[in-house]
Amino acid sequence: MTDTLERALVQPAHPAVDDLLTRLEGRDALLGIIGLGYVGLPLSAAAHRAGFQVLGFDVDDSKISRLEQGVSPVGTVPDAIVKGMYADGRFRAVSDARMLRDADALIICVPTPIDRHRNPDLSYVVATAEMIATVLRPGQIVVLESTTWPGTTDEVVKPILEAGGLKAGKDFLLAYSPEREDPGNPNFETSTIPRVVGADDSGSRRAAELIYGAIVDRIVPVSSTRTAEAVKLTENIYRAVNIALVNELKLIYGKMDINIWEVIDAAKSKPFGFQAFYPGPGLGGHCIPIDPFYLTWKAREFEVPTRFIELAGEVNADAPREVISTLVLALGSRLGESLAGARILLLGLAYKKNVDDMRESPSLKILEELEAMGAEVEYFDPHIPVIPMTREHAALANRKGIDWTAETLSGFDAALICTDHDSVDYQQLVDQVALVVDSRNATRGGARHTDRVVLPCPLVPSRG
């Protein structure tokens, strides 16, 4: 089908929308990306690389200032890329919402957390939609990327945008395309991860396909925004449930004196029917610990139970407590010490290895709990030398990690590995600290010492 015929079939009522499609086809459009964090900034870089003009927006003026100085606020986007984006004049970052009126596309990349009752918190999405409504004009497309429950784009965002009289699908376009970032994954980046695109009318879907088709290697169109929203939830529920399974198996096999890591390594040799997932000290990041509960919340409206998802959530929520319990038992059985008064080194604050991302990291919960139980806790993370301010762990802000030296390490009674960063010298850790509780299997292979005790968490050996 030719571009001319295809556009004729999807041509919306307002002529400004046809102009938008023309600019998108020629990559002569200005993309406004709202939220310059772990999702928005990599997207900005990929869109810039694809040839678009990019207007980044963020409410944090300090972030805007850093970007203007060529300093990236996100570890996955190097400073050199930010400097290059500014160098050719096709990127700028602002905190003035009025400038968004000039953008042809407005892409929402803001957080969607849950509250302490596991209910969705759409305040960032709502506030952003209300802000866009003040500058919305005919011929723009609004795309929501934030993970949320099926129906959010249609039931929440659309009414806010239409309150001023413009109609979605006629005067402006509206679509949903869930972000799929995986910080720290060396095999994938924004442009190489296939992108799901959903809209409730053909014109909106076509415009979204033109945007993401230029930015990423492959797009996967679906029939509606609700379907696209459901795709993202399904992906992360799948991971949450399988991680819960191996966390439960870890406990069972531990009682049997069987190493879960060895079991998984052998099981994944099967070329079909098995995908390896790994246990850990708890779930972290802004997706897996949160996204499943967006569906459980929405399912209540339809009176459908979500027992499987909620059970997985309970198992994963217990993981930090199991790690602490292992440490307590090991201190008593191996060193004859109690946790109260013990000097503990917590290794790794990031929620996953080789990144500086602490969102929902179980390490923060573990650190606070250990201190509440009387331990003296310090930390080391090569990617997080100072703990930044966080919403739920404000008391930890500005704490500094230790200097990594043999003398410093030898002063600890035990070390707890929560994040397995590649740059850490685990052999030196094992040589200098009497007890190492390893929740990530980071000390496998050569990191062993006959005079020290290394426990593959949560195994506390029953023999020897």
N, C-alpha and C positions, 0 to 999 in steps of 0.2 A: 504494500500500500504506500503510495507516495505521501510525502509530508503535506502537500497541498490538500489532497483528498482527506487525509487523516484529520487535519485541522478543520476542514469543513464539517466533518462529522461531529466534532467536539466543540465547535465554536459556540461560546456562551453568548448571552444576550448583550452584555455591555461591551462596546467597542474597545474600551480600555483593556479588557482582558485579552482580546486578540492581539493588541499591541504587546502585552506582557509575554504571550507565547512567542512572538517574533523575537523579542529581546532574549528570551531564554534559549531559543534555538541557536541564536548567534553568540551566546555567552556574553552578551552585552548588557546583562542585568546587574543590578546592585543587590547583593544578598545581605540582609540584616540578620545577624546571628545574636540572639539575646541570651546572655549567660556565657561568660568566657572562662569556664572552669574545665574540668576533665573531659567534658563532652564538647562544649562550644568552641574552645580554642583549637583542638585538633580538627574539628570540622571547618573552622575558619581557614586553617592552613591548607587543608585539602581543597577547599573551594577556591582559594587563591591560586593554588597550583593548577587547578583546572581552567584558569583564565578569567574567573569572575572577579568583579570588584566586590570587596567585602567591607561591610560596616559592622564592627563588633560593638555590642552594647553590654554594659554591666553597671550595676548600682554601686559597686565598690570603686570609689575614686582612686584609692591606693593601687588597685590592680591596673586601672587605666594608666596611672603614672608610671608604673613599672614597665608596662608594655611600650609606652612611648620612649622609654629609656633603653628599649631593646632587651629587657629582662623578662623572661617567661615566668608566669606564676604557676605553671604546670610542668612537672618533671618530664612528662612524655613529649613535650614540645620544646626542643632546645632553643636557647637564646638566638643562635644563628638563624633559625627559621623565622623567628619574630623580626629580627633585623632585616632579613631579606624581604619579608612581606611589606614592611614600611618603605623599603628602598625604592621600589618601583611605583609607589604612590597608589597602589590598588587596595591598600588596607588602612583603615584607621579605627581606633577604638574610642568610644564616647560614653558618657553617662547622662547625656541630655536626650530624653525620650523624644523630644520634638524632631530630632534629626532622623528618626525612624520613618517619618513620612516620606522621605526621599527613596526609601528602599523599595525594590520591586517584590522581594520575598522577605517575610519575617519568620524566622525559624526559632522556635522556643526550646531552649536547652536549660531548663531550671530544675532544681531538686523536687522530688516528690517523696518526702519522708513519711513515716508513720508516727502516731503519737504513742504514749506509754500503754494505751489500751489496744494497740495494733490496728487502729483505725487510720485510713488514708488522710494525709494532710495535704490538701490541694491549694493551700494558701498562696504558694509561689506561682502556681499556674493561674489561679484566679487573678492575682494581682497583676501578673504579666498580661493576661487577656484584657483586663480593664485598662491597662496602660496603652495597649495597642489600639483599643477602641477609640482613644482620644486622638489618634493620628491616622486611623484607617481611612483609606480613600479607594475609589474604584480602581480596579486593575492591579491590585496586590494579591499575593497568595500568602496565607498564614499556614505554617506547618508546625505541628506539635511533635517534639521528639521525646519528651519526658515520659518515663514509664508510668502507666496508670491503668485503672480498671476499664474494661470494655464499655464504651459509651461516653467516656469523658469528653472527647472531642465534640461529639454531637450534642450531648446533654448539658455540658458545662461551658465549654469554650464558645461554641457557636451562638448560643443565646446572648452572651456578653457582647460578642462582636456585632451581632445584628441589632442590638438595642438602639443604635443610632440611626437605623433606617436602611442601611445597606443589607443586601441579601446574599448569603453564601451560595456559590454556584452560579450566581447571576452577575452581581456587582463585584464581588471579590471571591477568591477561591480558598478552599480549606482542605487540608490533608493531614494525615498522620504517618510518620515514618520513625519507628523506634530506633534509638541509638543502640549500637552494638559494640561499644568500645571495650577493649580488654587491655588495660594499662599494663605495661611490662611484657606483653607477649611479643617476642621478637619475630614471629612468623606472620603477624597480621598488623595492619594499621587501618585507619579510617577508609582509605581508598581501595583497599583490597578485601574488605569485608562486605559480602553481598548485603544489599539494603532492601528491606521490605517497604513497600509504598502502598498506602491505602487511602481511598477517598470515596465519598458518597455520590459523586457525579463525575462524568467523563472528563469535563474540562479541568477540574481540580486534579484528577489523577494524571492527566496528560502533563500538566504543568509540573507536578511533583516528579514525574518520570524524567522530564527534561532537566530538572535541577540535579537529581541524584544520579541520573544516567551520565551526566558530565563529570560528576565527582568520584563515583565509585566504579569498579570494574563490571559489576553486575547488579541489576535491580530485579526484585521479585514483586511484581504488582499483585495486589489482592483486591477483592471486590468492595471492601468498605473500610472505614476507619475502625470500626469495632473489630473486624477480623485482624487488622494490623495490630491493634492494641492487645488482642488475645494472643497473637504470635509471640510477642515479647514476654508476656507473663508465662506462657507455656515453656519457653526456653529456660527461664530461670527457676520455675517450679520443678522442671525435670532435674536440674542440677541440685536444687535444695533437697529433693527427696532422695536422690542417690547419695549425696554426701551424708545425709542422716543415716542411710542404710549402712555405710561403711563405718560411721561413728559408733553405731550400735554393734556391728560385728567386731570392732576393735575391743569393746568391753567384753564381749562373749569369748573371743579368742584369747584375750589377755588372761581370763580366768583359767583357760586351758593351757596356758604357757605356750601359746602359738603366736608368732609374730605376724601381725596383720599386713605389714609391708611386704613380707616374703610371700604371703598368700596372694596379694594383689599382683605382685610382679609375675608370679607364675600363672595366675589366671588370665592376665592380659596377653599371654602368648597365644591364646585361642584367637584365630583370625576372624571369627564371627560370633555374634551373640553375646559379647561382653565388651563393655567400655569401662576403662579404669577410672575410678574416682578415689580420692584419698582422704583419710581422716585428718583432723587437726584440732586446734584449741577452740574452735568456734567459727562461725561464719562472719565474714567481713565484707566491706565494699558496699556500694550503694544499690546493689541489685538483689543478690540472693537472700540476704537477711530480711529484705523488705517486700519485694515484689509479690511473693506468694500471698501475702496478707491483703493485697489489693483485690485479689480474686475472692478470697474467703469473705471479705467485707461485702463485695458486690453480690456474691452468691446468696447472702441472707435475704436480699430483695426477692429472690425467686424461690426461697424456702428449700434450697438445696444444701445438704450437709457437705462439708469439705473435710471429712475425718482424716483422710490420708495426708493432706497438706498440713493440717494442724498438728498431727502427730509428728511429722517430720520437723516442724517448727519447734516442738517441745524437745525432741532429741537433740537438735542442734543447739538450742538454748542451754541445755544442760552441759554441753561440751566444756565450757570454761570451768565449771565447778568440778568436773571429773579430772581436769588437768591439775587444779589446785589440790584436790584430794590425793592425787598421785604424788605430788610434791611433798605433802604433809606426811604421808605414809613412808616415803623414801627417806626423808630426813630422820624419822624415828627409827626405822628398821635398819638403815645402813650407817647412819652417823650418830644415832642416839641423841638427836637434838629435836627440839620442838620448833614450830614455825615462829612462835613469838620470840622476838629478839634475833632471829637468824638474818644474816645478810644475804639477800637474794639478788642476783643479776637477771633481769628480764631481757632477753635477746630478741629484738625486733618489735617495733610498734606498728609498722605498716601492715595492712590487712593481707597482703600477699608479697612475695619476694620481688626484690629489685625495683620497687617503686617507692614514692614518698607519700602515697595515698593512705590516710588513716581513717577514712570514712567507715564507721561501724566496726572498727577493728576490735576483736575480742581482747587484744593485748591491753587496751585501756581499762577494760572491766577487770581483767585479771590483776593488773597493777593495783587498782584501787581496793580490790577485795583482799589482796595479800597484805596491804598496809593496814586495812581495817582489822585484820587478824593479828596484828602486832609485828609483822616482819618489817625489816628495813630494806626497802627495794630501791634499786637504781636500774637504769636501762642503758642499752647500747643499740643504736640503729644507724648504720652508715648513711642512710638517706634522710634521717630526721634528727639532726644534731640538737634541735630545740623543739619542744612540744608546742605547736601553735594553739591558739584558742579554738575550742570546739564547744558546741552547744551543750552537750551532755556531760563533758568532763572538764569544765572550766577551771576546776581547782588544780589541774595538772599543767595548765598553760605556763610556758616560759621555763619549764624544767629542762635542764641540760643533760645530755647523755654523758657517760663516763669517757675518759681517755682510754683507748685500748692499748694497754701495756701489760706485760707479764706480772709486774708488781701489783697493778690495780686488780687484775683478775684473781690473783692469789688471795686477795682479801675477802673473797666471797665464800660463804658456806655452800652455796648451790647456785646453779644457773638453770634457767628455764627457757628453752628455745621455743619461741612462739612464731617467728618468721624466719624462713630459711634463705636469707640473702646469700647470693653466690660469692660476694666479696669478703665474707667473714672467714677468718682462719679458725676453723673448728678444731683442728688438731691442737692449736695453742690453747683453746678453751678447755679442751679435755685434759691437757697436760697440767693446767694451772688450777682448775676448780675440782674439788673433791667429788662433787655430785652434779651430774648434768641430766636433767629431765628433758628429753627431746620429743616434742609433740609433732615434729615435721619430718623425722627420719633424716635430718641434716647430717648426723654423725655417722651415717652408714659408710662402709668402706674403710678408709685408712684412719679415720678419727677415733682411735682406740688407745687405751693405755692400761697396762696390767695393774697399775697401782691406783687407778681411778675407777669410779662407777659411772657408767653411762646407761641410762634406762631408756629404751624405746617406748615412749609414753603411749598408753598408760600402763605398760607392763611393769609390775614390781615383781621380779623373779621370786618364785616360791622356793627355789633351791639355791644352794651355794652361798 
